Amino acid sequence: MCRKISYSRTENGNALVYVLIAIVLFAALGFTLSRNMGGSNTKEVDAARAELYAMELIAYSAQVKSVIDQMTFTGTKFNTLDFTKAGDAGFSSTPHIHKIFHPQGGGLTSANLPTRIIKENSSNPEAGWYLGLFNNVEWTKGAGTDVILTAHQISKAVCRAINDKITYSTTIPVLAGDLENYLVDTGTNNAFTAASCADCEGYVALCVSNNSADTYSFYTIILDR
């Protein structure tokens, strides 16, 4: 049975708890994987590895939420959040306080997707983590743009493992059209509605596929408005 995640509007400081839980589960899963690696059941090892990577992605999304929650708690507003990364133009320009990835701002470490879980069908945009304020999700509390984090173009096995953790089902909902039009800042994004993905409605985090089920992305709504 799938467990629907309700989007809480009042809990603003629980992200750290989620991070700690994810770390504990990640460590336990790593121990299980190291034991299974000594066995001869290849399918079991593959499943354990997919679960390990799924927990890694979930843990990073919890870390991102924790950092941005803390920034907004200490005064950063939606419209002043700065997503500039190290190496991008303007990263070294002051002020730094609202820069998510700057040590004097949020201090978030920019992560790369593990090479083994990338299943890239398009280089526009290429596989990777994407974070931005560019789209509205219909089931969040308002009509403004929401902060969305996306692990774009990951493997089907890891996508299934993520949803198993979130919904207790390995089913992967289909999002109409190209995933980047909803989940990556392309400059011409579509609104993320229940009409575009009925099985996504109400979920703050989920792994989805495109119409042809050859591209998979894991999204997390970090902040809503």
N, C-alpha and C positions, 0 to 999 in steps of 0.2 A: 504493500500500500504506500502511495506517495504521501509525503508530509508537506503540506503547503507552508511556505514561510511567509508569515505576515510581516509587513514592513513597519517597524516601530518608529513612531515620530517623537517619542519621549526619551528613549534611551540614547544618550549621547556619549557616555563614557565607558561603554561595555566592550569597546574594541580591544582594549588591552587584555581583557579576560579571554576573548577569542584567540588572541595571539598566543597567550600562555597555553591554552588548551591545544591549539594547533601544534605548538612546540612539543608538548608531551606526546601527542599522538604521532607526530613525525618521528620522534626518537624511538617510540615503541615499534612503529612500522619498520624503521631502519633495522632494528634488532631482528624482527621477524624475517625481513628480506635476507639478512646475512645468514640466517639459519637455513632458509629455503634454497639459497644459492648452492649449498652443498649437496642438495638432492638431485634426483634425475628427472623430476617432473617439470618439463620445459614450460607447459601451459601454466602451471602454478607459479613458476618464477616470473613469467611474463605478466601475469595478473598482479602479482605482488609488486613488480616494478612499476606498472601503470598506477597502482594505488599510491605508491611512494611519490611519484611525480605529481599526482593529483593533490596530495597533501601539501607538497611544496608550493604549488600554485595557490591553493587556498590560504596557506600561511602567509604568503607574500601579499595577497589581497587584504588580509586582516591587518598586516603591518601598514599598508598604505592607508587604510581607513583610520588606524590609530593615529598616524602622523597628521593627517588632514583634520581629523576631529580635534586634535590638540591645538592645531594652528587656529581653527575657527573659535575654539574656546578662549584663546588668548588674544583674539581681536581681529584676525584676518577675515575679510568678507569674501563672499562668493566672487564678486567682480574684481577683487584684488589678488586672487589666487594666481600664482605665476608658475606655469608648467615648463619653463625653460630648463633644459638639462645642461650639464657640463659639456662644453664644446660647442654649444649653440651660441649664436650671436646674442649678446646682451647678458649672458650668464654672469659675467664679472662686473657688470654695471650695478651701482648702488641705486636704490636700497635693495637689500637681500632678504629682509624679514618675511616677505610674502612668497619667496621662492621655495617651492616644495622640495627641490633637490639640492638646494644650497646648504652648506654646513651652518650658515648663520640664519637660515630660515627653518624649513621643516627638517632638513638633514636626512631626507630619505635617500637611500641608495638605489640608483637606477639598476634594475635587474635585466638580465637576458634570459630568454627561454632556453632551457636545456636543448642542445642540438638533437638529442635522440627523440624528442617528442614533437619536433617540428614536421608538419606535413604541409608544405607550401605549394599552392597551386597558382599563385599570382605574386608578383613582386611589386604590385601597385595597389595597396601597400604591402610590403614584405612582412613575413612572420615576425612577431615580437610582442612586447608589452606596449600598450597605448593607454594614456591617461589624459583626460581632457574634460572641458566644460563646453559641450557642443550640441547637446540633444536633450529632448524632454522624453521621459518615460511616463506613459499614460497613468500608471497606477501609483506614482509618487504623489506627494501631497499638493503640489501646485503645477502651474503651467510653465514655470521657468525651466531653463536648461539645468540638467543634473550633471554632477561629476561622475563619470563612468570610467572604470578601469577594465581593459580587455586584454586577454591573452589570445592573440589572433593567429589562426592557422596552426592549431595543435592537432595531435593524432586522435583518431576516433577512440582508441583504447583508453587514452587518458581522459577524453571527454566523457566517456561512459563511466569511468571511475569517479570523476568529479560529481556527476549527477547522482551516483549511487550514495555518495556522502551527503548530498544536499536533499534529495527527494526520496531516498531509499529505492530508487529505480534506475536502471541503466538506460532507460529510454532517452533519446536525444530529440527535443522539440525542434521543429523546422521553423526558421524565420524567413519570411518571403523575400526573395531577391538576394542581393549580395550583402553579406554580413557587414562589410565595411561601411555600407550606406547607413547603418544603424549604430554600429559599435566602435567605429574608429573615426577620428576627426578628419573628414575629407573636405570640409568647407561647404558641402552641399548635402548635408545629412537629412534623412527622413525621420519623422517622429516615430518613436518606438511605441507602438500601440498593440492592444490585444488583437486587433484585426490583422496585424502583421505576424503575430505569434500568439495564438490563443492559449497555448500551453505554457507560455512564459508569464502570463498575467499573475501578479502578486509576488513574484519571486525577485528578491533583491540580488540574487546571484544564481547563475545557471550556465550550463554549457549547451550551445545550440549549433545547428547545422544550417547550411543554405538549402535552397530548393533541390539541388541535385545531390545533396548529401555527400559532397566531396570536399567541403571546407567546414572546419569546426572551430568555434571560438568560445571562450569562457569570459562572461562579463560579470562585473560586480558594480552595483550602484553604490558609490562611495558616499556621496552627499546628495540629498534631494531638496528641491524647493518648488 
